């Protein structure tokens, strides 16, 4: 839900003002609706971007995990895999660690996950110690750990489900 609309609803719900006093707020909401209509092509573009992200990620399956690895030739760790995918697919530079990646974009609830969302796990006894890319159907792609390769796994697998601790969606405007 858009922040301005949510804020408006909170103001209306908690405010003792009459509806006549809130006309300026109503105008802001209607302006926001017009603004949303104007940005729909951007959302369509984001759908195209998500396809590029997922395609690029799938093409890297089978590449070995390497702590600190930044290229397909040497392997990737989890955050560098995500960083590389977004750079190659969208020419978008992302931060280099899972923790720093967790601080960008919009926070997403588990039930609202969409392909292209970044998903985070507590795999080292601290939050946001692992990251992957949600691909849909309760699955994500990631660089798991030393001795393993980039692969797709189920979020419903007990190991991952218990360690899931957040998700973010990078805003379409951030990809420009």
C-alpha positions as CSV (number, residue, x, y, z in Angstrom):
1,X,0.0,0.0,0.0
2,X,1.3,3.5,-0.8
3,X,2.7,5.3,2.2
4,X,0.7,8.5,1.5
5,X,-2.6,6.5,1.3
6,X,-1.7,4.7,4.5
7,X,-0.9,7.9,6.2
8,X,-4.1,9.5,5.0
9,X,-6.2,6.6,6.4
10,X,-4.4,6.9,9.8
11,X,-5.1,10.6,9.9
12,X,-8.7,10.2,9.0
13,X,-9.2,7.4,11.5
14,X,-7.5,9.1,14.4
15,X,-8.4,12.7,13.7
16,X,-11.3,14.5,15.3
17,X,-11.5,16.9,12.3
18,X,-14.6,16.9,10.2
19,X,-14.5,15.8,6.5
20,X,-14.7,19.4,5.4
21,X,-11.5,20.1,7.2
22,X,-9.8,17.2,5.4
23,X,-10.5,18.3,1.8
24,X,-6.8,19.1,1.3
25,X,-5.9,15.6,2.3
26,X,-8.4,14.2,-0.1
27,X,-6.8,16.2,-2.9
28,X,-3.4,14.8,-2.0
29,X,-4.8,11.2,-2.3
30,X,-6.4,11.9,-5.7
31,X,-3.2,13.5,-6.9
32,X,-1.4,10.4,-5.8
33,X,-3.8,8.2,-7.7
34,X,-3.1,10.2,-10.9
35,X,0.6,9.9,-10.1
36,X,0.2,6.1,-9.8
37,X,-1.5,5.9,-13.2
38,X,1.3,7.8,-14.8
39,X,3.9,5.4,-13.4
40,X,2.1,2.2,-14.6
41,X,4.4,2.0,-17.7
42,X,7.3,2.1,-15.2
43,X,5.8,-0.9,-13.4
44,X,5.4,-2.7,-16.8
45,X,9.1,-2.0,-17.3
46,X,9.8,-3.4,-13.9
47,X,8.1,-6.7,-15.0
48,X,10.5,-6.8,-18.0
49,X,13.4,-6.1,-15.6
50,X,12.3,-9.0,-13.3
51,X,12.4,-11.3,-16.3
52,X,16.0,-10.2,-17.1
53,X,17.0,-10.7,-13.4
54,X,15.5,-14.2,-13.2
55,X,17.0,-15.3,-16.6
56,X,20.4,-14.0,-15.6
57,X,20.3,-15.8,-12.3
58,X,19.2,-19.1,-13.9
59,X,22.1,-18.9,-16.4
60,X,24.5,-18.9,-13.4
61,X,23.2,-22.1,-11.9
62,X,25.9,-24.7,-11.4
63,X,28.7,-22.1,-10.8
64,X,30.6,-23.0,-7.6
65,X,30.3,-21.0,-4.4
66,X,33.4,-19.1,-3.5
67,X,33.6,-16.8,-0.5
68,X,34.3,-13.3,-1.8
69,X,34.0,-14.5,-5.4
70,X,32.7,-11.9,-7.8
71,X,32.8,-13.4,-11.3
72,X,31.5,-16.6,-12.9
73,X,35.0,-17.7,-13.7
74,X,36.0,-17.7,-10.0
75,X,32.6,-18.4,-8.4
76,X,30.3,-16.3,-6.1
77,X,29.3,-16.0,-2.5
78,X,25.6,-15.2,-1.9
79,X,25.8,-11.4,-1.9
80,X,28.2,-11.1,-4.8
81,X,25.9,-13.4,-6.8
82,X,23.0,-11.1,-6.2
83,X,25.1,-8.0,-7.0
84,X,26.4,-9.6,-10.2
85,X,22.9,-10.6,-11.4
86,X,21.5,-7.1,-10.9
87,X,24.6,-5.4,-12.5
88,X,24.4,-7.7,-15.6
89,X,20.6,-7.7,-16.0
90,X,19.9,-4.0,-15.2
91,X,23.2,-2.2,-15.0
92,X,22.3,-1.5,-11.4
93,X,25.0,-1.4,-8.8
94,X,24.0,-2.9,-5.4
95,X,25.8,-3.0,-2.1
96,X,28.3,-5.9,-1.6
97,X,27.0,-7.7,1.6
98,X,23.8,-9.4,2.5
99,X,23.3,-7.0,5.5
100,X,23.7,-3.9,3.3
101,X,21.4,-5.4,0.6
102,X,18.7,-5.8,3.3
103,X,18.7,-2.0,3.9
104,X,17.7,-1.1,0.3
105,X,14.3,-1.2,-1.3
106,X,10.9,-1.8,0.3
107,X,10.4,-4.4,3.1
108,X,8.1,-7.2,1.9
109,X,6.1,-9.7,3.9
110,X,6.6,-13.4,3.2
111,X,3.1,-13.7,1.8
112,X,3.7,-10.8,-0.6
113,X,6.9,-12.2,-2.2
114,X,7.2,-11.7,-6.0
115,X,9.9,-12.8,-8.4
116,X,12.9,-10.6,-8.2
117,X,12.6,-9.8,-4.5
118,X,15.7,-10.3,-2.4
119,X,15.2,-12.7,0.5
120,X,17.3,-12.9,3.6
121,X,18.1,-15.6,6.1
122,X,19.8,-16.0,9.4
123,X,22.4,-18.8,8.6
124,X,25.2,-17.6,10.9
125,X,23.4,-16.8,14.1
126,X,22.8,-13.2,13.0
127,X,20.1,-11.6,10.9
128,X,20.7,-11.0,7.2
129,X,23.7,-13.3,6.9
130,X,22.5,-14.9,3.7
131,X,20.7,-13.6,0.6
132,X,19.0,-15.0,-2.5
133,X,16.6,-14.0,-5.2
134,X,13.0,-15.1,-5.1
135,X,12.0,-16.7,-8.4
136,X,8.3,-17.6,-7.7
137,X,6.4,-20.7,-6.6
138,X,8.1,-20.6,-3.1
139,X,11.5,-21.0,-4.7
140,X,14.7,-18.9,-4.6
141,X,18.1,-19.0,-6.3
142,X,21.3,-18.5,-4.4
143,X,24.9,-19.4,-3.8
144,X,24.6,-21.6,-0.8
145,X,28.0,-22.4,0.8
146,X,31.5,-23.7,0.2
147,X,31.4,-27.0,-1.7
148,X,28.0,-26.2,-3.3
149,X,26.9,-24.5,-6.5
150,X,24.4,-21.8,-7.3
151,X,21.0,-23.5,-7.3
152,X,17.3,-23.2,-6.8
153,X,15.8,-24.3,-3.5
154,X,12.3,-24.3,-1.9
155,X,11.5,-21.8,0.8
156,X,9.2,-24.4,2.3
157,X,12.2,-26.6,3.1
158,X,12.4,-26.7,6.9
159,X,16.0,-25.4,7.0
160,X,15.2,-22.2,5.0
161,X,11.7,-21.6,6.3
162,X,13.0,-21.5,9.9
163,X,15.9,-19.2,9.0
164,X,13.9,-16.8,6.8
165,X,14.1,-13.3,8.3
166,X,13.0,-10.8,5.7
167,X,12.6,-9.7,2.1
168,X,13.0,-6.5,0.2
169,X,11.8,-5.3,-3.2
170,X,13.9,-2.9,-5.1
171,X,11.8,0.0,-6.3
172,X,11.4,0.4,-10.1
173,X,12.7,3.9,-9.8
174,X,15.9,2.6,-8.3
175,X,16.6,0.7,-11.6
176,X,16.7,3.8,-13.7
